[in-house]
Amino acid sequence: MIDVWIDELTPCLKDNDTGELVDTEVIRLHRKSFLSKYNQKNHWFVSCAKLHQKNRWNMAMVAL
């Protein structure tokens, strides 16, 4: 389970310190090896590679 708090809806990511909106894009992740970079060792709540399942789409939001 991933616990998320949504405090405001914006069209993209927002820097809470400055209020600046950061252009973003949603991409589809095709390789499990890409997800393996995001794990508990580098302060992610969950090891993302464990979430990867065959025949399911894995999406990511990236800053432009």
Beta strands, then each sheet from edge to edge (+ up, - down):
strand 1: 13-14
strand 2: 21-22
strand 3: 24-29
strand 4: 58-63
sheet 1: 1+ 2-
sheet 2: 3+ 4-
end
